[in-house]
Amino acid sequence: MAGRGSPWRWQEQEMQAVGFGLLLLLLPLPRAGLRAPPDSVSCSQGLSCRVLEADGLCSPGVVVLASGPVLVPTQMRMESVPHCTAASDCSLCVQVELQLAVLGPQEEVAGEGIRDGPGMDALQHRDNGPLLSSVLLLVQTYPSSRCVAIRVQLPRALAQPNRTVGSMWFHCFEAVLRGELHVTSYTSPRYRAVLSQTHRVPDCSWPAARAAIRLCQVPRLQISVGPEHVVVQLQDVPTGQNFTVWFYWNQTRGPKGLRTERGPQNYSLPSAQLLPCLCLQVWPDIPDHPRISRCPFTQDPVAWSRLWAQAQLKVHLTEGRLSCSVSAPCPVPAVLVPCWRLKRAGPCHELPHLRQALTLPSLHEFGTLQPHPNLCVQVWSGGRVQLMQCLQEGAKRVQPANLLLMETRDPQGNSLLCAMERGTCVPLASSTCLGVGVGALEQQLRQDVQSGHCLEVWRAEGSVVGTGWACSLEKYLRARWALAWMGGLLSAFCILLLLLLKKENLKGWLKILKEDYSSGGALRGRRALILYSPDHAGFERLVSTLACALTRLQLAVSVELWSRAELCAIGPMQWFHAQRLRVLQEGGTVVLLFSRGAVARCTEWLLWKQGQMLPRDDPYSAFSASLNCILPDFLAGKAGGRYLVACFEDLLRPADLPELFHSVPIFTLPSQLPTFLLALAGTAAGREQKSSLKKHSLWIGDSLQRAIRECQLQEPAGHCPA
């Protein structure tokens, strides 16, 4: 009595469909086994299937209307699997999986085409027999074809219209390595469109093929790298099998062959040919056999070092346009970086937004750059500079610049200037790398840019990159020196005039000058290098006070604070080595002036262990750069007579210094200032000179005490404690 629209009947059908769907999900799919018999078929639970004909003739024909529910394939998937008759005798074949669904009765309506017809429930009620379907698989390969007929059966109780009821697997169609199969599937008679799919068979690089197929089993390569030769040995060579080995360079324009070897199992190559792109192909002496390629040196650091030693970078200047080319025996992942170098031995700072990816072989042009002697081009790869060349010959005959400016525009169209330092643009008022007050020169520099006295380095391009200007500060420096000389002469004239007006005090002035000269005699000709950690501006003012006082005693003092221009030009490590070498060669002393920041940096270096990351310090601090050289001297016991250690007693206790530095004299300033000055004077100081140094230690100590109080008042707690 339940009709098509009966709620109970549709609820029962939905429950059966849901249960059957869960059953299909829980059932394990048949694994692509290696021992399944050929031309076999298997189905998921609920379906039964068997092969009717393994090699016949078939034709899809035309689509006909289904008068009742029928089984049809809806989806097809193919997979390459090894087919083995024995453990070591396998071939390659393709397994086909079909998903089957029930197609209900159909009818053709004029103007609408074919659609599902009514009466599915009535047909299902009248006929309780199983659904039978003949599924055809047609495989086509070059130059043959084959058709397989399969009978599939489904109990009518499990039939649900337009729903997937299970899967069928056919095992399997024979295939060849690197071949191609075109498979079509449909039913006879055909009720739906033909399923069609093309499958590409893998080659011997497929892991399953290397493990199971004899033709893909090639020897292992054992590579030994010596100082002059690279030895390649074939291991696990099958008995009675001969192989060919081809050595080649895998280059951008295709492989470049080096040599081909046959017969022996050991081969030797010169070490000069060991490059990252050196590859090998191995194949047995069988016609049309697939080849196995290996490139074992792609991650070898020695091979990369040899490649960069053979690579060349050339900077060209053609008709006023700057370009460069790179030649290398292998393709390299690298970028070209234009940079700006102030001095010949100094660092080269990257110019912003001008990087280019390196492609080989090709000519790279920098259309926005104008030739200038300070311009260079670097090749970056692996996080470091591999090649660099500067534009020396062919550049414009202009004076090298010591300041690089970038001009940009704000949204209102106003011109903005900033100084390029270490790859970033710094406001002129904050630029200190040149050792002069660049902020005070901003107006003059703007006038030079507008009047054309500065040379254009690159042109404006878009809103990100401004215009680069190379300017020289020589004229400003000369003007400042001239003013300084005039001021000094005027001051000397005023002093002499006062002395003449006060003749009664002339003898006292001469006596003071004589004492200054005699006291300075003990330190004249002596040299000292003061190393300190620039923790903050207050501590640097304190260091400057001490250095100025020692300079008045005619001691030649080298300190980072007074050498910022040179330090920025050549780098902190080069500056430290040059100063230390000069001081020690002239019998001078290296003074380690400790603060809390210096103690922290030394402690990090002393606690560093092999394999850990190096402490991260300011890359522009001479103290951080000097630790690589100073600490080994102390560890090796070579610090005596060459180093002195000092600290300001109100800022740091001697007990807080690392134990390593107690091997040399430690002076607390200003209380031990007299003995500190005598240590700087050395053993050649006489009695009168020592007495005069002790007198001068009084006014030096007062200056240091005032500077320490200023540091304690201005700096926050923890930097200059009370």
TILO-737087 format. One record per residue (C-alpha): x, y, z; residue in one letter. Coordinates in steps of 0.2 Angstrom, whole numbers, padded with zeros to 4 digits, always signed. Layout:
N
XYZA...
This chain:
722
+0000+0000+0000M+0015+0012+0003A+0017+0022-0013G+0031+0032-0020R+0028+0046-0008G+0026+0036+0008S+0036+0043+0022P+0039+0025+0029W+0046+0018+0013R+0058+0033+0010W+0064+0032+0028Q+0068+0013+0026E+0077+0017+0010Q+0088+0030+0018E+0092+0019+0032M+0098+0005+0021Q+0108+0018+0011A+0117+0025+0026V+0121+0008+0033G+0128+0002+0017F+0138+0018+0015G+0146+0015+0032L+0149-0003+0028L+0159+0003+0013L+0169+0015+0023L+0174+0002+0036L+0178-0012+0024L+0197-0012+0019P+0201-0009+0001L+0210-0023-0008P+0229-0019-0007R+0239-0018-0024A+0247-0035-0020G+0262-0041-0029L+0256-0059-0030R+0238-0057-0037A+0235-0068-0052P+0235-0060-0069P+0218-0055-0077D+0210-0056-0060S+0195-0045-0054V+0189-0042-0036S+0175-0032-0029C+0170-0024-0012S+0158-0032-0001Q+0140-0033-0008G+0146-0035-0026L+0151-0051-0035S+0161-0050-0051C+0171-0062-0063R+0180-0060-0079V+0170-0066-0094L+0183-0064-0108E+0201-0058-0105A+0205-0053-0123D+0190-0049-0135G+0183-0037-0146L+0172-0023-0140C+0164-0007-0146S+0155+0006-0136P+0140+0008-0148G+0126+0021-0144V+0118+0026-0128V+0102+0017-0125V+0088+0020-0112L+0088+0010-0096A+0071+0002-0093S+0075-0003-0076G+0089+0000-0063P+0106-0005-0070V+0124-0005-0063L+0136+0007-0072V+0154+0013-0069P+0155+0031-0063T+0173+0035-0059Q+0189+0027-0064M+0207+0027-0056R+0223+0019-0061M+0238+0014-0052E+0255+0007-0057S+0260-0009-0047V+0273-0022-0048P+0267-0039-0053H+0279-0053-0047C+0279-0072-0051T+0294-0073-0039A+0303-0063-0026A+0316-0056-0038S+0306-0058-0055D+0294-0043-0056C+0286-0034-0070S+0276-0018-0071L+0257-0017-0073C+0243-0005-0071V+0228-0009-0060Q+0211-0001-0064V+0199+0003-0050E+0180+0007-0055L+0167+0014-0044Q+0149+0007-0048L+0133+0016-0045A+0114+0011-0049V+0106+0020-0063L+0087+0021-0062G+0074+0019-0076P+0076+0033-0089Q+0064+0041-0101E+0067+0053-0116E+0056+0069-0115V+0055+0081-0130A+0065+0096-0128G+0073+0090-0112E+0083+0075-0117G+0085+0060-0106I+0079+0060-0088R+0075+0048-0074D+0059+0040-0076G+0045+0035-0064P+0041+0018-0057G+0058+0014-0048M+0049+0007-0033D+0036-0003-0043A+0050-0011-0053L+0060-0015-0038Q+0044-0022-0030H+0040-0033-0045R+0057-0040-0048D+0067-0046-0034N+0082-0054-0044G+0100-0046-0043P+0106-0033-0055L+0118-0039-0068L+0129-0028-0079S+0143-0032-0091S+0157-0020-0089V+0170-0018-0103L+0188-0012-0101L+0197-0006-0117L+0216-0003-0115V+0226+0005-0129Q+0245+0006-0130T+0257+0008-0144Y+0255-0002-0155P+0242-0014-0148S+0225-0014-0139S+0215-0026-0128R+0197-0028-0121C+0192-0036-0105V+0173-0041-0102A+0168-0042-0083I+0151-0048-0076R+0146-0038-0060V+0131-0043-0049Q+0122-0033-0035L+0108-0040-0024P+0092-0029-0028R+0090-0026-0010A+0106-0015-0010L+0101-0005-0025A+0099+0013-0022Q+0096+0024-0037P+0110+0037-0042N+0121+0031-0027R+0138+0023-0027T+0136+0005-0021V+0155-0002-0022G+0171-0003-0031S+0179-0016-0043M+0198-0019-0046W+0205-0027-0061F+0223-0034-0059H+0231-0029-0071C+0236-0023-0088F+0255-0026-0093E+0265-0010-0095A+0283-0005-0099V+0293+0008-0090L+0290+0026-0096R+0275+0020-0106G+0258+0026-0108E+0241+0018-0107L+0224+0024-0112H+0209+0015-0104V+0191+0017-0108T+0176+0009-0098S+0158+0007-0101Y+0144-0006-0100T+0136-0017-0114S+0123-0011-0118P+0130+0007-0114R+0118+0018-0103Y+0130+0032-0100R+0145+0042-0107A+0161+0032-0109V+0174+0034-0095L+0191+0038-0102S+0208+0041-0094Q+0227+0041-0099T+0240+0034-0087H+0258+0037-0088R+0269+0023-0081V+0284+0029-0070P+0302+0025-0074D+0316+0017-0064C+0316+0032-0052S+0300+0025-0044W+0305+0017-0027P+0294+0002-0030A+0302-0001-0047A+0320+0000-0040R+0316-0012-0026A+0306-0026-0037A+0310-0024-0055I+0327-0032-0061R+0330-0020-0075L+0329-0006-0063C+0342-0013-0051Q+0358-0003-0054V+0374-0004-0043P+0376+0008-0028R+0389+0022-0030L+0403+0024-0018Q+0412+0040-0019I+0429+0044-0011S+0436+0062-0012V+0455+0063-0012G+0466+0079-0013P+0469+0076-0031E+0456+0064-0038H+0438+0058-0035V+0436+0039-0036V+0419+0032-0040V+0416+0014-0037Q+0401+0003-0042L+0396-0009-0028Q+0383-0023-0028D+0385-0026-0047V+0374-0041-0053P+0384-0056-0059T+0387-0056-0077G+0380-0038-0080Q+0390-0024-0087N+0386-0006-0085F+0390+0011-0093T+0394+0026-0083V+0393+0044-0090W+0400+0059-0081F+0393+0076-0085Y+0389+0093-0079W+0371+0098-0077N+0371+0115-0084Q+0357+0128-0089T+0359+0125-0107R+0359+0106-0106G+0371+0093-0099P+0390+0095-0104K+0398+0078-0106G+0415+0075-0098L+0418+0056-0101R+0410+0039-0103T+0417+0023-0095E+0412+0005-0099R+0418-0011-0091G+0428-0008-0075P+0420-0004-0059Q+0432+0010-0052N+0433+0027-0061Y+0444+0042-0057S+0441+0060-0060L+0453+0075-0056P+0447+0085-0041S+0446+0101-0051A+0430+0093-0060Q+0421+0090-0043L+0408+0104-0044L+0390+0104-0037P+0383+0101-0054C+0394+0085-0057L+0381+0071-0061C+0382+0053-0066L+0371+0042-0077Q+0372+0023-0075V+0363+0010-0086W+0366-0008-0090P+0372-0013-0108D+0354-0017-0114I+0347-0008-0128P+0334+0005-0124D+0336+0003-0105H+0331+0017-0094P+0345+0027-0086R+0348+0031-0068I+0355+0049-0064S+0364+0054-0048R+0370+0071-0043C+0379+0068-0027P+0389+0084-0025F+0374+0097-0024T+0377+0100-0005Q+0396+0097-0004D+0404+0113+0003P+0421+0109-0005V+0412+0108-0022A+0404+0125-0019W+0421+0133-0014S+0429+0126-0030R+0415+0133-0040L+0416+0150-0033W+0435+0150-0036A+0432+0146-0054Q+0418+0159-0056A+0421+0177-0062Q+0412+0193-0060L+0415+0207-0073K+0408+0225-0072V+0405+0233-0088H+0403+0252-0093L+0396+0254-0110T+0390+0271-0117E+0388+0277-0099G+0377+0262-0094R+0383+0250-0080L+0381+0232-0082S+0389+0216-0076C+0391+0198-0081S+0395+0182-0071V+0403+0166-0078S+0402+0150-0068A+0403+0132-0073P+0387+0128-0064C+0370+0136-0062P+0371+0145-0045V+0356+0152-0034P+0363+0170-0031A+0358+0188-0032V+0367+0203-0038L+0369+0217-0025V+0375+0235-0030P+0384+0243-0016C+0394+0259-0011W+0411+0258-0004R+0419+0274+0004L+0437+0267+0005K+0446+0254-0005R+0449+0243+0010A+0432+0247+0019G+0415+0238+0019P+0403+0240+0004C+0386+0245+0009H+0371+0239-0001E+0361+0251-0011L+0342+0249-0007P+0329+0241-0019H+0342+0237-0033L+0345+0219-0031R+0343+0207-0046Q+0342+0188-0046A+0357+0181-0055L+0353+0171-0071T+0367+0162-0081L+0372+0166-0094P+0366+0184-0097S+0371+0202-0095L+0363+0211-0081H+0360+0230-0083E+0358+0243-0069F+0349+0256-0079G+0346+0268-0065T+0364+0268-0059L+0376+0282-0065Q+0395+0277-0065P+0405+0282-0050H+0421+0277-0043P+0413+0272-0026N+0401+0259-0035L+0404+0241-0033C+0393+0225-0037V+0393+0210-0026Q+0387+0192-0029V+0378+0185-0014W+0375+0166-0012S+0372+0156+0004G+0370+0171+0015G+0388+0178+0011R+0397+0188-0002V+0405+0176-0015Q+0412+0189-0028L+0414+0208-0029M+0421+0220-0041Q+0421+0239-0041C+0420+0251-0055L+0438+0258-0056Q+0442+0260-0074E+0430+0269-0086G+0421+0278-0072A+0419+0297-0073K+0434+0307-0068R+0426+0313-0052V+0433+0314-0034Q+0427+0300-0024P+0413+0305-0012A+0413+0302+0007N+0394+0305+0009L+0379+0296+0000L+0362+0305+0001L+0345+0299-0004M+0332+0312-0009E+0314+0307-0007T+0297+0317-0008R+0284+0317+0005D+0265+0317+0001P+0265+0336+0000Q+0280+0336-0013G+0293+0342-0001N+0311+0336-0003S+0318+0325+0011L+0337+0321+0013L+0344+0306+0022C+0362+0299+0023A+0365+0281+0017M+0374+0271+0031E+0375+0252+0032R+0362+0250+0019G+0349+0261+0028T+0344+0279+0026C+0348+0289+0042V+0342+0307+0045P+0355+0319+0043L+0354+0325+0061A+0357+0308+0067S+0372+0303+0056S+0388+0301+0066T+0398+0289+0055C+0409+0302+0047L+0414+0310+0063G+0407+0327+0060V+0391+0335+0064G+0382+0331+0048V+0365+0338+0055G+0373+0355+0055A+0378+0354+0037L+0360+0350+0031E+0357+0367+0023Q+0373+0367+0014Q+0371+0350+0008L+0353+0354+0001R+0361+0369-0008Q+0374+0357-0016D+0361+0345-0021V+0351+0359-0029Q+0365+0368-0037S+0373+0352-0045G+0389+0351-0034H+0384+0333-0029C+0384+0320-0042L+0368+0310-0046E+0371+0291-0043V+0354+0284-0047W+0338+0292-0054R+0321+0292-0045A+0311+0277-0050E+0293+0275-0043G+0288+0280-0025S+0300+0268-0016V+0317+0272-0023V+0322+0290-0022G+0337+0299-0030T+0354+0296-0024G+0367+0310-0023W+0386+0307-0020A+0393+0323-0010C+0410+0327-0004S+0413+0335+0014L+0431+0340+0010E+0427+0358+0008K+0417+0359+0024Y+0431+0350+0034L+0444+0362+0027R+0433+0377+0032A+0431+0370+0049R+0450+0367+0051W+0453+0385+0045A+0441+0392+0058L+0449+0381+0071A+0467+0387+0067W+0461+0405+0067M+0453+0402+0084G+0468+0394+0091G+0480+0409+0085L+0468+0421+0092L+0468+0412+0109S+0487+0411+0110A+0488+0430+0106F+0476+0434+0120C+0485+0423+0132I+0502+0432+0128L+0494+0449+0129L+0487+0444+0147L+0505+0438+0152L+0512+0455+0146L+0500+0465+0156L+0503+0454+0172K+0522+0453+0172K+0521+0449+0191E+0512+0432+0187N+0523+0428+0172L+0535+0418+0182K+0521+0408+0189G+0514+0404+0172W+0531+0399+0166L+0533+0387+0181K+0517+0379+0177I+0521+0376+0159L+0538+0369+0164K+0529+0357+0176E+0517+0352+0162D+0532+0349+0150Y+0542+0339+0163S+0527+0328+0168S+0523+0325+0150G+0540+0320+0147G+0537+0304+0157A+0523+0299+0145L+0530+0307+0129R+0533+0294+0116G+0522+0282+0125R+0506+0275+0116R+0490+0268+0123A+0475+0260+0116L+0459+0261+0127I+0446+0248+0124L+0429+0250+0132Y+0411+0245+0129S+0400+0259+0124P+0386+0255+0136D+0378+0273+0135H+0382+0291+0131A+0386+0295+0150G+0399+0282+0151F+0407+0287+0134E+0409+0305+0141R+0418+0298+0156L+0430+0289+0145V+0432+0305+0135S+0437+0314+0151T+0450+0301+0155L+0457+0301+0137A+0458+0320+0136C+0468+0320+0153A+0480+0308+0147L+0483+0317+0130T+0487+0333+0140R+0501+0323+0148L+0507+0320+0130Q+0502+0302+0129L+0497+0296+0112A+0480+0289+0115V+0469+0279+0103S+0451+0277+0107V+0435+0272+0098E+0426+0288+0102L+0439+0298+0092W+0440+0287+0077S+0422+0284+0072R+0425+0290+0054A+0440+0278+0051E+0430+0264+0061L+0415+0266+0050C+0426+0266+0034A+0436+0250+0037I+0426+0241+0050G+0429+0238+0069P+0440+0222+0067M+0452+0230+0055Q+0453+0246+0065W+0457+0236+0081F+0470+0226+0073H+0479+0241+0066A+0479+0251+0082Q+0484+0236+0093R+0499+0231+0081L+0505+0249+0081R+0504+0251+0100V+0513+0234+0104L+0526+0237+0091Q+0530+0254+0099E+0531+0246+0117G+0514+0254+0122G+0500+0247+0133T+0482+0241+0129V+0470+0247+0143V+0454+0237+0146L+0442+0249+0154L+0429+0239+0161F+0410+0243+0164S+0395+0232+0168R+0392+0230+0149G+0410+0225+0146A+0409+0212+0160V+0393+0204+0152A+0401+0203+0135R+0417+0195+0141C+0407+0182+0152T+0396+0177+0137E+0412+0174+0127W+0420+0164+0141L+0405+0153+0143L+0403+0150+0125W+0405+0131+0120K+0409+0123+0104Q+0393+0120+0093G+0383+0134+0101Q+0379+0150+0093M+0391+0165+0095L+0385+0179+0107P+0376+0192+0097R+0385+0209+0099D+0385+0226+0091D+0394+0223+0075P+0400+0241+0075Y+0409+0241+0092S+0428+0239+0093A+0427+0231+0110F+0416+0217+0104S+0427+0214+0089A+0443+0214+0100S+0437+0199+0111L+0442+0187+0098N+0460+0193+0100C+0461+0198+0118I+0454+0183+0127L+0466+0171+0118P+0481+0181+0125D+0474+0180+0143F+0470+0162+0141L+0488+0158+0134A+0496+0169+0148G+0503+0181+0136K+0494+0197+0143A+0508+0202+0156G+0517+0218+0151G+0505+0221+0137R+0488+0224+0145Y+0482+0234+0160L+0464+0233+0167V+0455+0247+0175A+0438+0252+0181C+0429+0266+0190F+0427+0261+0208E+0410+0270+0210D+0403+0261+0195L+0411+0243+0196L+0420+0233+0209R+0436+0224+0205P+0428+0208+0212A+0415+0208+0198D+0428+0206+0185L+0430+0189+0177P+0444+0179+0186E+0454+0178+0170L+0458+0196+0170F+0466+0196+0187H+0482+0190+0179S+0487+0208+0176V+0487+0223+0187P+0469+0230+0190I+0468+0249+0194F+0452+0257+0202T+0450+0275+0197L+0452+0288+0203P+0459+0282+0219S+0473+0272+0211Q+0476+0285+0198L+0495+0289+0203P+0500+0270+0201T+0490+0269+0185F+0500+0284+0177L+0516+0276+0183L+0511+0260+0175A+0508+0269+0158L+0525+0278+0160A+0534+0262+0161G+0551+0258+0169T+0560+0272+0160A+0552+0286+0171A+0564+0295+0183G+0561+0301+0200R+0556+0319+0195E+0544+0313+0182Q+0536+0301+0194K+0534+0315+0207S+0526+0326+0194S+0514+0313+0188L+0508+0311+0206K+0504+0329+0207K+0495+0329+0190H+0485+0314+0196S+0476+0326+0208L+0468+0337+0195W+0464+0322+0184I+0456+0313+0199G+0445+0329+0202D+0439+0329+0183S+0435+0310+0184L+0425+0312+0200Q+0415+0326+0192R+0412+0315+0177A+0406+0301+0187I+0394+0311+0197R+0386+0318+0181E+0385+0300+0174C+0376+0294+0190Q+0364+0309+0189L+0360+0307+0170Q+0359+0288+0168E+0345+0277+0174P+0348+0265+0188A+0358+0250+0183G+0370+0259+0172H+0378+0271+0184C+0373+0266+0202P+0375+0278+0216A
